[in-house]
Amino acid sequence: MARVILEIDTQLYRLLKLSAETNHLSLEEECCRRLAGAERQSRYLQALVAELRAEDEQRRENSR
């Protein structure tokens, strides 16, 4: 199994995680919600979403 390592700001990660839990969403869904909404567009969030999607796709392929 391939391993994906993300280097992210700890405070931002905690805030995103808390917001996702508050909104009953996954971390990826919360990032997408922020990217789609009135939140400030962030290259960081776009990169994080791309990494989360790649990890999810890899996990799906490995489970086949």
PEHUGI-V492660 format. One record per backbone hydrogen bond with DSSP energy under -0.5 kcal/mol. NH is the residue of the N-H (numbers start at 0). CO is the residue of the C=O. E is the energy in kcal/mol with one decimal. If there is no record, write none. Layout:
NH&CO&E + NH&CO&E
//
This chain:
4&2&-0.5 + 5&3&-0.5 + 7&5&-0.7 + 12&8&-2.6 + 13&9&-2.5 + 14&10&-2.4 + 15&11&-2.8 + 16&12&-2.9 + 17&13&-2.7 + 18&14&-2.4 + 19&15&-2.6 + 20&16&-2.5 + 21&17&-2.7 + 22&18&-2.2 + 23&20&-1.2 + 24&19&-3.2 + 29&25&-2.4 + 30&26&-2.3 + 31&27&-2.6 + 32&28&-2.6 + 33&29&-2.2 + 34&30&-2.3 + 35&31&-2.5 + 36&32&-1.8 + 45&41&-2.1 + 46&42&-2.5 + 47&43&-2.4 + 48&44&-2.7 + 49&45&-2.0 + 50&46&-2.3 + 51&47&-2.6 + 52&48&-2.5 + 53&49&-2.3 + 54&50&-2.5 + 55&51&-2.3 + 56&52&-2.7 + 57&53&-2.5 + 58&54&-2.3 + 59&55&-2.2 + 60&56&-2.5 + 61&57&-2.3 + 62&58&-1.2 + 63&59&-0.5 + 63&60&-0.9
//
